[in-house]
């Protein structure tokens, strides 16, 4: 609680410049490159002539079939053709179920395309890159009906039937060949993306990383990894980054912060602070975060520029030009129980008290956040003499 201090000052000069005080929230964040680490098991594959039977990001159990190894390039090409057919059938069936007997005329197609393009432009402006992929899919669906009548439900069904017939022929051919299978040695999430960093850290020592360790990881180039795939053992993943000590002092181990990818690969997901390790030779610390939010896109990330929201400050916001420092009285209690008033420096603002701008009243504030442009101070609704929403503060 502040001991209210205000001084009335009468001005007889020209009208004072003032700004309105309003309630606001300011978010404090850091932008930093980070290294992403997971508990991963690499699986060697015998050659390049193989086809994976799983989708990226698919959750699997130990012993699950991962891939098929082929004896010849012709066998391999047949499998790629089969996968292409299966993908097309899946998309056509979705379209058939979605549109049913509905037919889009040329105007309907044009309107659908225009609407989706506008959404893509807006998401680019808002840096919402993840949403664009879904809109792109809708746009493709709209363009699938170029003439309004050529792709009727009847034609879709006929095309699906023809593809399924072709699929049966290829499946019979491959079955007669008898191909070798590769199975998973552990459970987790399948990923066909490897970069050579899979075993770069000991997960049990990740909390004790030094700044030099992080710099080495970020400066090392990804290595070429042929004939390898991997299983990410669980949905936990770690982000390791550098944070200035002045920012590190504002957060604590165990707290949850919000992280976003600068490139839009993930947005506003929670991460728990695992450790904050200060570097003795610099003004920075190593921050280790842990998240359990997983997608197939995140499984492929290794080095990423991220934004970490470390704090939110809510209160009364005003221009830093309005902030003043004065000597004000404070009531204190001495060791013998006596009370006395002492003078000490305080921060506050000059509030304009009438429309003629002839009277200013200094009101003390308690600052919760400030930067080079603005100040956020506490809003004490019980203090009738304190700063209020929509007060006018002098900025001269």
Order of alpha helices (4+ residues) and beta strands (2+ residues): beta-beta-beta-beta-beta-beta-beta-alpha-alpha-alpha-alpha-beta-beta-alpha-beta-beta-alpha-beta-beta-beta-beta-beta-beta-beta-beta-beta-beta
